[in-house]
Amino acid sequence: MKKIILIILVTMLMLIMTSCYDAREVTSVSFVQMIGVEQGISDKWRITVKIASMQNGDDSSSKGSESSQQTQTKTITIDAPSFHGGINLINANMPQKLDFTHAVLLVISEDLAQSGLIGEYITPLIRFREIRRTLNVIVVEGSAQEFVEKTEEFTGGSPSRSLLKQGENTGFYPRISLNDFYNGIKSTYRQSVLPLGNVHKEESFKEDGRAFTMEFTNTGEFFAGDTPRKGGNSIELLGSALFVDDKMVGKLNGHETRMMMLIRGEFNEGIFTIQDPKSPEWIIPIDTRLSRKPGIRVSIENGLPIIRLEIKTEGDILAIQSGIDYENEKMISIVEQEMVKYLEEGINRVIRKCQSLNTDPFNFGRSAVRHFSTIHEWENYNWNEKFKEAKVEVKIDFKVRRTGGLLRTSDNMRDD
């Protein structure tokens, strides 16, 4: 009897493991890298896909009848009544079927984000089993179609992957997945936020004009597309879009986004530039990072929330343009105090701005929810409405860890 059972099991395993009935060769599919979504003109949806397909091509260096594989990237845009209907129409006119399992970026137009219809457009993508919830999402000013078309490989890498990674190294924009964005739309204790993208405006770089007059500006006080640069990628990510439910209600520039990231505990590293406290015409750049996760305590008094926020940071001095000896143990505290003032002002400003827009992108509600016994009580309290009236007390701590390769700034030398 045991032998019969063993034979049956072996036979079943042989049938199951011989092959994959739904397997597809690489050359039979076109892998979608990016998806652009916006309101259409000829129909409800305008869908743009950037695809990479593996095709067999002739190569004189190939041996015998072997052929080399060539990767081709193309962009296709279509207007359709639904997302799946549009994809079906594209597939009808392609030799290879679209495959979304490796898509890394979803691009949403600002007009669609501001329309209050974004939940209706996102739901079909969430339901589609080929699209992973780890898909990154951004909002772009203007046309999603143009943004997807303008992306190109730069310095040997995919812009959709490499640029999003750079956000973690600078703090100028968050990295948000489709799953996180969708959950934020439905959340009762926070609101969603997305990174801002745009096609870079060449006119933002001025070739001629009056020379710089030493006026102090915060690094990153721009929105995507507006930085004064020339060359590089045609696309740009900088700043963030703020939401109330599924409607975009405002923006944060790159500097404000950094302050938000500090509060959220998601700021890895970035260079802040402060005015020299002893010589304000000069600046001191400091490579800054969180030294520990922010401490957030929320209490409810007379029905209104009181938020106590404590942020501990540290950093390395990169340059001292004035030549003042801030490396000295007695002087270094002056730089630390100036940095604390700089961060306090920036953080308080961004909190007030978000309160005026009635949106909490800081996740403060995660701490407030602990004061309620039931979900029903919490939902009746309506945190997303109460946040605009919350009192927020901010405490910042900053320590200089390193002063660079100089132990003492020379009296006659400056870091220009």
N, C-alpha and C positions, 0 to 999 in steps of 0.2 A: 504493500500500500504506500509506504514511504517513497519507494522508487517511482511510483506512478505520479505522486504529488510533485516530486522533484522534477520529473520530465515535463509536467505541465507548466511549472514555474519557469524552467529554462526556456521552454518554447515561447511562453508569453514575453519573457525578457527579450528574446531574439526578435520577436515581432515589434516590440515597442522601441527598441534601441537601434534598429537597423538604419533609420533615417528620420528626418524631420519632414513631415508631409507638407508643411507650409513654408519650407525654407526658400529663400530667394537669393540668387546670385548677386554679387555687388554690381555687376554690369546691367542688371535688370531693374535697378532702382535709381532714383535721383534723390540724394539726401538733402533735405532742407536745412539750411544753416540759420536763416533769419526769417521772421514773419512780420509783416507790416499790416496793421489793421486801422482802418478809418472809415468814416461815412462815405458811401459811394455817390456817384453822380447819376449813372445810368440805372443803378439799383442800390439796395440798402447798404451792402458791404462793399468796400474796396479792399481787396486782399493782395498783398505783394509778398512774393516768396523769393528768396535768394537760394539757389540750389547749386550743389556740386555733384556732378555725375561722373562715374568712371566709365570711360568708353575705350574700346579697343581701337588703336590706330596703327597705321603702317609705320614701321621704323626700319630704315635700311641697315641699321646695326644689329637687328635681331637675327638670331640664328634659325635657319630652316624656316618653318612655317609659323614660328612663334611671333606674337605681336606684343607691343608694349601698351601699357595702360596710361591714358592721359586724363588728367582731372580738368574738367571745364566748369566754370562758374557762370551762371546766367541769372538774370532777374526777370520775373514774370509778374504782371499785374492784371487783375481781372475784377470787374464789378459783377456782383451776384446777389441773390436774395438771402443767402445764408453762407456761413463759412464752409460747411461740408459740400454745399452745392457748387460753390466756386472752385473748390479743390477737385471735384468731380469733372467740372468743365475743363480745367487745366489738364487733368489726366487724359481726357478724351483726345487731346491734340499733342500728346507726348509719347515718344517711344518707350520711356521708362516711367514707372509709377512713382509718385512723390512719396517719400518716407520721412516722417517727422520725428523719429526716435532720437535723432542726434541734433535737433534744433537747440540753439543755445540762447537765442534772444528774441523777445517779442517787443515790437515797436508800436506804440499807440500814439496817435496824433493828439495834439493838445485840444483841438476842437472837439474830438470825441470825448476826451477826458473831462472837459468842461460841460458837456451836454447832459450829464446825469444818466446816460445810457450805457455807461461802461460795464455795469453788471450784466446787462443783457448781452453784450458782446463777449464778455469773458467766460460766461457759463458754458457755451459750447466747446470752448478750448479746454476747460477743466474736465468736461465729460469725455473728450476725445482720448482714447486709450494710448494713442501713439505719442501724444505730447506729455512730456514729463513735467511734474510739478516743480522740479528744480530749474525749469526754464527761467532765465533772467528777464525782467520786464523794465522798460523805460518809457518815458513820455517825451515826445519831441515837438518843438515848436514848428508850425507849418505842416508839411506833408510827410507822412510816414513813408510813402512811396519814394520820395526824393531821398530821404535819409538812407533807406535800404539800398537804393541805386548808387549812392555816393560812397558807400563803404568799399574799401579796397584793402588789399594786403599791404602792410607797412612794416618795415624792418623784419620781414620774414614771418609775420604772425597774423592770425586772424584778429581783426580789430574788435570784433564782438567779444572775444575771449580776453585778449590782452588788455584792452581798455577797462573792462569791468574789473579786472584784477588790480589795475592801478588805483582804483578807488579805495581799495583796502590799504594802499601804501601812502595815500595823500589825505584821505578824509574829505575830499571835495564833493563826493557824491556817495550815496549808500549803494549797497548791492542787495537787491530785493528779488526774491523768487516769486514765481506765479502763485505758489502755495501761500506764501506769506502775505502777498497782496490780497488774494482772495479772502483769506481769513480776516485780514484787517477790515475789509469792506463789511463783514458780518459782525465784527467784534463790538462788545459793549464796554470795553475798557481801554480802547485805543483807536486811533485812526490811521489810515494807510499813508504811506509816503513812497514815492518812486524817484529814481534819478532822472535828471533832465538831460536831454540830448538835443543837438541841433547841427545843421550843416554850417560849418565855419564861414563867417563873413569876412572876406578878404579886406573889405574897406575898414575893418576895425584896426588894422595896422597902418599907422601914419608914416609915410615916407619922409614928409617934410613938415615943418612947423616950428613952433617955439620949443626950445630945449627944456628938459625937465627942470623944475625949480625947487626940488627937494621937499615937495609936499608929501606928507605921510599918508599912505593908503594901506588898507589891510590886504594881505595877499589873498587872492581868490574872490574879491568883491565884484564878480562878474557872473552873468548867466551863460549857459552853454551857447557857443557861437560868437560871443562878444570879446573874447580875450585878444589882446593886441599882439598877434603872432603872424608869421608868414611861413608857409611851407608846412610839411607834415601831413597828417591825415586831413581829409576833407570833412570829416565828422568830428564832433567834440561832445564830451560829457562834462557837465559842471553844474552843481546846484541840485535842487530837489523840488518835486511837486508835492503839494499838500492836499489832502483829501478830507472831505466830510462825507461819510458813507461812500458812495461810488461816484462822487462828483469832485473834481478838482476845484479848489477854492483859492489857491495862492501858490507862491513860489518862495524858495529860499535860495539866495546866491551861494557861491562856493564857501565863502567865509561863514555865513550863517549855518550852512549845512554842517560844517566842522563843529560848531557849537552844539548843534543837535546831536551829532554823533558822540560827542563827549558825554552828554547827558544819558544817552542810550547805552553807554559803555561799549560802543562799537568802534571807537577811534583807536586805531593801531599805532599810527605814527604820522607826523606831518610837521612841516617847518612853519612856525609862526614868526612874524616879524614885529617887534615892539620898538617904540621910540626909546632912544637912549635917555634914561632918567636924568642924567647930569648934563647932557648935551643933545637937546631935542632935535637938532638939525640932522643928527645921525641916527642910524638904526642898529638893532642887534637881532640877528636871526637866531632862533632857538629850535633845535630839533626836539619836538615834544611828543610825549606819550603818556598814557594813563599808567599810574603805578599800581592801581588796584581798581576793582569794579566800583562804580559810584554807589554811595549809600543813599537810599531813598526811604524816607519815613513819611507816611501820610496819616493825619488825624482828621477827624470830623468834629467841628465845633459850631454849634448853632446851625447845623445843617450844611455848612460850607467847608470845603476841604482846605487844610493847611499842609503844604508840602515842604518838607525840609530836605534839601539836596546837599550832599557833601561829595566833592570831587577832588581826588588826590592825583596830582600829575608830577612829572619830572621831565628833565630835558638836558640837552647838551648845548652849550654856547658854540656857535659856528663861526662867528666873526664879531669883532668889536671895532667898528669903523672910527670911533672917536679917539681910540688909543688910550682911553682911561683904564686904569689897572683894576678891572672888576674881578680878576682872578684872586685878588687879595681876599682873605677870609672875612675881613671886616666889611669889604665892599660888595661881596657877592650877594648879601642879603638885600641890597638895594635893587639888584636885577630881579631877584625873586619876588619882591614886593610889587615891582612894576608889572611883572608877568601875572601875578594874582589879580591886580587891578584890571589888566587887559582882558583876562578870561572872565572875570565877574561881569564886566560891562557887556561883553559879547553874549554871554549866556543869559543874563537878565533881559537883554534886548530881544533875543530870539524867542524867549518864553513869552514876553509881552506881545510880540507879533503874532505868535500862534494863538494866544488867548483872544486877541482881537478878531481872528479868523474862526474862532470857536472850534479849534482842532487840537487834539493831543497826540502828536507824533512821537512823544517821549516815552510812552508806555508807563506813565505815572499810575494809570488805573490798575495795573497789576498789583501795586502795593495797596491801593485804596480798597480793592475788593475784599481784602481780608477782614474788614470791619463789618461785613454783612453775613448773616447766618444762612440765608437762602438766596437762590438765584432770583427768585421773585422780588425780594427786597432790593437786591442790587439793581435789577432792571428798572424798578420803579424810581430809584434814586437818580438815574439817568446821568452817569458820569460825564458823558460827552457834552452835556449841556452845563453841568456844574463846573467843569474845568475852567471856563472863561472867568469865573468869579473866585477862583482859588487864590490864596495867598501863598507865594513861593519864597522861601528863605534859602539863599544860596551861600554856601561856604566853600571856598577854594583853597587848596594847599598846593604849593609848587616848590620843588627843590631842584637846584642845579646839581647834576651828577658829574659832568665833565666840562672842561673849558677848552677842549681841543688840544692841539699839539704844542701850545705855548703855555709855559708856567707863569709868565708875566709879560704883559704887553709892553713893548719898548716905548719910551717916551716920544721918540721921533718916528714911530712907524704906526700906520693905520691899516686895518683890513678893509680895503675899498672894494 
